[in-house]
């Protein structure tokens, strides 16, 4: 059994989730996503599936600039001590359409 290892931070965990929010990744969901990402120690990156570059999930401006549209797939990857929990939490946030109690 092989696991993906990164020499510096150990394992890298990945996940992807469909963006169900009606207007895509605008200000409110972007703020919720970054607030949640900042609760984790892990290095977390996101991108719209197939995009050439990964974006720091802890930067609101970069998340908004990503311009993820309704129905697009968001890919998430994280490395660090709580990377697995970070990916799971962010996937859940996006999948549940950024509920008001989140963040």
C-alpha positions, 0 to 999 in steps of 0.5 A: 500500500502506497501513501502520498508522502511529502518530505516536509509535511507528511501526507497530503489529503485531497477531496473534491466537492461540487459547488451548489451555491446558486451564485458561485463563490462570491464574497459570503461563501469565500469568507466562510471558506477562508475562516474555516480554513484558518482554524486549521494548522494545515497548508490548504489549497483549492482550485476549480477542477482542471485549473492550472494553479492551486490557490491558498484557501486562507486568502479571501481575495484569492478565493473570490478571484478564483471565480468558481461558478455554480455547479463547478467542482472544487478540488481541495488539498491539504498537508500538515498535522490536521490536513485530513480534518481540514479537507473533510471540514471544507468539503462538508462546508461547500457540500452543505451550501455554506450554512449560516451557522458555519464559520 
